[in-house]
Every structure is written in structure tokens, then in C-alpha cells.
């Protein structure tokens, strides 16, 4: 027995020690899942301490009726047993509290009372030897503690109103537009913020605020509310005093009236503070109507949180329904409703829809947009009786199939955009009382039918979507180039295309802006005679012609054997060195960081070209360069072509000076052909000079310009 | 306690203590080795299961139209006529209150005020002020909530951008899209849950970097996937010449077999991840062309978004792509439009930038709406900070610039759970300080998460011994903008 006592005593001490430790470091404590069942046994154990403490109390009361020896034995046994169960249930309670969902103030109080009870019981065990007075103090205080914490604990599980619920008034209902504003909106404000001090039992300042008549009667300073008199109604006077003012109401530290509440009381008094006045009596533009409505909407919203009466679907079933093309997800973690999406029309199988019968009660939202489903396939949807939102955009359905939806009485939103719905839908909507929004953009519905629907159900929002103004003439997007490269061999053709249907493309190959009358119409890929700019424009009825686009095309020409750069490009823009000039990879005029470009700033560009032993006959050099004037990337001011059969004796063949642009010309790739009398030299040299001073119109006029070289071609 | 033996046992000395401690810690360590998750919380964050919303909410997906470089609020949505009246006068010190400035204007001798070069009008039932630069956004004011009181902590682009996107300025945290992917998972398993689309206007530009769509310390599956701005938004999805779909399937099946053998031998989780990624890539071969195909879009749509939407890589094309991706279940589509950094030549550059984005931004809202998708999609439009009410550089009637201003700027939101047709927050008459309802970047992030059904305090990830979250250690849900 003594040994058992020791074990129990030290176990209690240990548990207490552990509990204290955990409480101190509570913020760091995380409960692993295997400990959670232990926490959940708290409600199992906690009834022991309650009963045992009551027994100890009874034992104390009836002490004189019990033989002393037995009394001592029973008491010791009871004491240790109480101590152990109390400590255990406190520890378990602590674990349970960490599971989350118990964040309330009630929880905090319950926790600390429980902990206090533990220590008191431990003190009780230690104190029983030292006389009955100390013992009794601890015993009775433990009784008080166990009652209090037990009550709060019950409040946590059953709700605080559990005991009085059957006799308390029916649950608060939301006031309507017909209920008196005083009763529905004003009185609840006073109930929550004022009545605790101003009621028939406790009349601070002799004021009772529990009824309209009492308010009109007022307190020691006169009536609390004087109809129409906003300035002299004491309720408002006190509320509008600065918060640190002694007379301010509600007193500092107590919950204050919110802005909306003050607005409402003010508007109500201004309108006469009538006890019976309701929203229905007011015009919708009236201030009182507006502020009341604001509060009413907020109240309604609070109640609108979805409440579902059906059960959760089996989580394994949900998992099995999820696959690559179908997602089935709970609307939120504690809500049984399911949200279903099916994606990728090419992969669609009808089972993806039909399988959903297994969760027909839980589906509240279903997205089938773009799936190749037809009228017959919709039949299964009729069994989804809790469906609220259905998306059938761009499916192959028409009006008739929708009839089955009248079984889905809870539908609030239906998307039918892009379908060939064309029949009478009014019968359907008669059966869907909750319907709020219907999306009918690009359907085949006649406008007369739509008008009829609108007049029949003015409460539904029928969204017809964007219909362009027939007078609106947006410019077409420009044509696109179909070729992967703009350097073409003899047999390769230029391909132009456009993403819109029914577009006419007109093009030129001589650098002239294309127009609708004289330019060639594009019908099939065409060949190019020379390296040149291809310019194109798109035309379509109901649109302005597109901007002209220009694509420089290059014939491949002769390939040199070797290139040597005589001047070095800026090291940030050194591309692949000399090979960048003949690698036939063209760069983008927007991005100069790529390896396609060679960038020169301080020195002119100069390259020596070697055609080897068998020099071809050459009569033209085409020099291509980038232009992005905002980034100071300009055309060259001069181009020189030199030639000769010995590198030390090259002669100038031709020099040209392209004109300096007179305004910003946008970002593009340009080419300059330099033609001369046919030659058969082995070596050539091409020099290009960057602009030294940016022209006057430029934002950074006077600064050095940059020169970005792309490719060189020889013909 | 009279048993001397028992009492002796209570005498714990240092040696005993260390000995027992060693055994205890060793035991715990052994336990952890044998059952690795013994002390690990199996839930994501604070006991929240991953992949489900914490509470029901309307928004399922986000499209974030980021205006990179910080568009001026004073030429867009925050109308301050006083600045026009006080043209050229100095910014009163009582307003600036010693606010720190960037190196670009800190040494300026004067801070002359300058008003908007563009007119403002009120639009819609909500009577929202919008400048003449945004005629199309003006038409949708009843669908949006204009927040004029956002403020941030950073004063330069990179930290401010990083702060907005990741909740910290340093750039080592997961971005908003990665958090969404982590918390809610992906809706369409054939597409990345987080896609990033870039475009660039002609205005003075600031770069964007992949750290802005980084997964940080989260699993790499949550990383944003940057789409290419060329014809093929995702490269290398086509089968190479000579390989057809059946061939590819066979190849993947055999590869998976080999990988399974490898997994059986090494038990490396990375191998499993790789098998999954090959499978996803295979499914993307059908999904991506279907989702990103613009050729079936009707003329209506091109007129709605503007003809630029058919030119790959433009903001308009990205907006249309964003709608298509979002419609196909991509959780978070992030756009960046660069070129909003108007330190000089503001009027000129800003009209170009506004022209780039105005029509397509409004079109996106209209387009989502006509498909019944606006209420489940949250659209956010805005930059990383605002711009000063005083001029940077030389002030003339026609030309001026504005420096960075972190203390107040405007953004707007539309769609899922947002109170449409409202303005929230106010700045003072100078447009410099917030006088009503300030919204810190962390508040904004908390609100965005709330709208997506996530509690910003509960969606956490434990890394380096700390539970991290998008809103770091602050942030409050802005109730005033919720429907």
C-alpha cells in the first residue's frame, strides 16, 4: 500500500511538472497525430474528478457517522485517486485544446481553472496531515473550482446556452423590411452596448433603456431620446463626446458604438424616432432607409454562410473520382459540398460525367465548359439535386436538353455562352425559383425570346456579354510570317498568314507600303526574286485595315571561307564573334542581348572577308542592321566596301552615306544593299560607321549612337 | 517519505542527470529514426489539411495584372485637383514630414508640385474617378473596387516588387502564386497551377526576375512556369520528327518501368517525382495546344481585347491567354507589364503604357463576366508603389517626371468576393499621405488569401525551424472591400 501510494504520489507530481512545463512553452508545442487520441480521452476521464471531489466532500460532511479508521483509509484512497485522475484529465485537456478550433475566451478560462484545480488537489493531498482547517479550505475551494470549470467545459462542448436553451426565446431572426426599425435594429444595439448598465434592475443615472417608453421617459438628466431633435437627444450627445470625456457613453473601455450604429440611431431620431416606423414606410432614397438597409444586408450576409444538410462524401470515393481530367474537391475543409471541374475536351469520356452519380447529393458546382457533351448527356445532371452552379459554355447542347435542369431546383447560376441554345427557356426558369444569373453570350437565342425571359423573370440577371458596336472599326491585327527563317534558298517561298478567318492579305516586295487596290493579293506562298523587304497589310469587312508589317528577306548568296573582325565590338554585345555575321540567324529588333548581334559604339565596324582561291563574281553586298532608336540604336551614317587580291592593298570599291532619320522610326531590322560593277576579288572589307551625335529630335541628342550589325550577304 | 532507499533515489546528481538525459534523448532520436514522422505534424501549417480551402469563399483562381515599374496613381485613379492649382509650388514640409526619398530626388533643391496632365471624370453608379488615359477601365468601374490607400515599405523597384509578390523584400521566399498552389493545389492536372506571362511597353522599363515567381522553400512543383512570348507559349511540347503519340506513349511506359526499377533499388523520392513530371509533360502535349489556341477565338473577342491580342507577347495577348488559362483551371496567372517607371517624360510615356493595357484589362473583366466566371476569379491590377506628387527633374507645362512614392498608391481588384463598384481608402489633398483606411501590402496579401478561402495565419510552412507565411508576422484582412 505504501509503495503504491509513493508511485501514485510521484506520478501526480510528474504529471503536474510536465503540465507546468508544457504550459510555459505552450507556443512551441505541436501535437503529433498519435497523441491526439489521448487528448480526446479528456471527456472520458474528467467525470472522475467531478464525482470523486463530491465524494470527498460528502465524506467530510458525514465524517462523524463513519468509524475513524475506515474514514482515514477511505479518505487516503479517495485523495490519491482524485489527484491522479485530476492531473491526467488536465494533461489530456491540454492536448485536446491544442488541436485547434478552441480559440475562445471560454476555453482560456476553462483551461486555467482546470490547471488551478490540479494544484489545489495536489495541495489537498499534501495538507491532509496538517489538520482539518487547512484541509477544508482546499477541499471547498476545489469543489468551487470543479463546478466552475466543469460548467465551462460543458459550455465548450454543448454551447453556453445549452441549459437554458429549451426555455429561452426562439432563435434570433433577421428583421425584415416590415418590422419596426426600433424593434429590429435600434433595440438590439442598445441590448449589446447599453442595457447592461441601464435596465430596470440596474439603472445608472436612473435611466432604463430596455423599452421605447422608458427611453422617452429618460433618466435624471431628462429624456434619452427626443424625436426629431438630434442635437438635444442625450443618447447621441453622450455618444458623440470625445472618448476620453468623463460623460462619454458607453464608458471608455466598454464596447463602443460603431459608425454604422451611430448613423442609424441619428437617422432614426431625425425621422421622429417612431416606435412603429419600418423600412417599408420609407422611400428607398431616404437616409434612414439607406443606413438600415446597409445593416440589414450585413446581417443577411452573415446568415448566408452556406449551410448544407447532406452528409460528407466518403473521402476515398472523392479520391477515386479525381483523375487527370476531372477534379472533385470539397468547397472547404468543413463543408460537405463538392465542386467538380472536367477539363480538356480531347480527353473527355462520357463516364467522367456519369460517374458523378456516386456523389449526386454533394455536387453544388459543376463545370463542363468546352466538353463535347450533347442534350442526351445532360440527363444525369437532373439527379444532382443540390447543384447551384452549372457551366455549360461552349458545349454541344441546345435548348431541349436543358429541360432536365428543372429538377435542380437549387440552381442559382447557369452559363450557356457559346452554345446553340435557341429554344424557349421560359418554362425552365419557372421551375428554378432561386436562379440569379444566366449567361447567354453568343447563343442562338432570338432577342425577342430574351426580352420575354427578362420580363418574365426580372429578378434574374441575363448577361448577353460584349456585342461590338457595328460602327466600331477596330484595326485588324497585322499579318504574320509563316517562315521560320527569313533567309531563303532558291526554292523556299514566303508564307504569310493571319489568325482571323476571312482576312485578305495584300503585299508588296519592293519596299512600298501595300494598299487595297494596286498591291498583290496573297493567295499562296510566293518566291522572291532578290533580297528585299516584304510588306503586308490585312483587310476584312467590318475592320479597319491593319498596320503594314515589313519583313526583310535575304537570299542566301555566296558564302565566304573566312571572316576576320578588324575592330572589336563592345564586349557586352560581342555575339559569336565574326561568325555572327554569316551564321544566318537573324536577331530581334527588340532584344539586343542575344548572340545574333554585334554591337559597336566607339569604333566603326570593320570586317575582312576571304573567299579563298576560287573567288566568285560579286556585284552586291547587303548589310543588315538593327534599329531601336529609343535605345540609341541607329542606322550607320556611312558604308564602305573595299576589295583586292592582297589584304595589304585593298581599294575602296563603293562608299554610300544613308540619310540620317528625321524622326523615330520604330524598332525593326533593316537592310542596305550596296551595288557595284561585278568584281572577282579574293578579299573584301566592309566598314560601317555609327552615328557620332544623335540627331536633334532625339531625347539624348548629341550623345554617341550605337550600331548593331546582324548579317552580311554577297551576291 | 520515510523510506531511505526511496529518498536516496530522489537525489539526482549531475552524473545521473546527464546519464539519464543521454538515454532519454537517445531513445527519442531512435524513435524518430524508426518512425520518422513521430514528432511531425502531418497537416500543412497549423493543423490545416492541404489542398482544401480553410473556409468557403467565392474566388477559386487569381489573375494578377502586375503593372511593373509603378504607374502613377495621380494620373490614373487618385484625383487631386489641388496639385494642378498649386503647380510649381513647393511641397509643404508639413506634408512630407521628413519622408525618405530615393537617391534620384533626395538632392533636389526644390520639390515643385505638379498635377495630372490628364483630365479626370467620374464614371458609373459608383462615381469612381478615372483619368482620361483609361477610357475602357472607366467603363467597368461598377465591377471593380478601387483601393486608393495601399502603402508599402520599400522605395525601390526590386525590393518593392519582391515584397509585393513574396511578402518579404529579400527574395528568398515563395511567391503568392506558389503559396496558392501549395495551399489549394492545382485544379487542372494537365497544366501548371501557376503560370507567368511577361510583356513590355515602350515606357522606361524595369526588369522582372524569376525569383518573383519562385517556389522559395516550398516544393519545386509550386514554382511559376514562365510562358514564352513567341508563337509557342511552351517550348518543346511537340513530338520530334518521326515520333508520333503512340510511340511517345510506348517510350514513356518503358522509361517508367526503368525508373520503377531504379526506385525499387534506391527508394529515392526524386525518381517518383520524375515519373510524375514525365506523365504531366505527356498530358500537356494535348492540354497546352488546346488551351493556348487563339485561332478559334471569334472576331468579337479580338475587338474586345483589341487587335494587339493576336500579336504574341503583347499585354493584350497575355490578357487573353490569362483568361484561357484561368478558364482551364490554372490557379494563379501572373502577368507583368513592364515600362511604368516614369521618372521623366511622364505624360508622353504614360499615355503609351495606358494604351497598351487599358483596353485589354477592361476586356478581361468583361470577358470573364460574360462566361459567368468573374465571381470565381479574382483579378488584381496594380504596381509595386506609387509616384511622388512633386516633379523629378525639370518641370515645364508639358513635361515632368515623378519619383518613387511608397506611402500611398492605388490598385484595383475585381471579381470573386470583392465589393464591386466601390472605392476604399483616401489620401490627403496632396495625394501624399493616407488619411483613411490604410492598406499595407501584408493586409492586401491577407485579404487576397482570405478571398481564396485561406487563413493567412494558418497557411504556414516550417523551414529552418520557423513557420513561414506569406504575410510574415503581420497583415489583417481588409473587411471593407469584401462583398
Interface residues (C-beta under 8 A of the other chain):
Chain A: X2 X6 X30 X31 X32 X33 X34 X99 X100 X305 X306 X323 X324 X325 X327 X329 X330 X331 X332 X333 X334 X335 X337 X339 X341 X343 X344 X345 X346 X347 X369 X391 X393 X413 X414 X415 X417 X437 X439 X441 X442 X463 X464 X465 X466 X467 X468 X472 X474 X475 X476 X477 X478 X499 X500 X542 X546 X590 X630 X699
Chain B: X1 X3 X6 X37 X38 X39 X40 X41 X42 X46 X47 X48 X49 X51 X52 X53 X54 X55 X56 X57 X60 X185 X187 X188 X189 X190 X200 X202 X283 X286 X287 X290 X294 X295 X298 X299 X300 X302 X303 X304 X306 X307 X308 X309 X310 X311 X327 X328 X329 X345 X363 X366 X367 X369 X370 X371 X372 X373 X375 X453
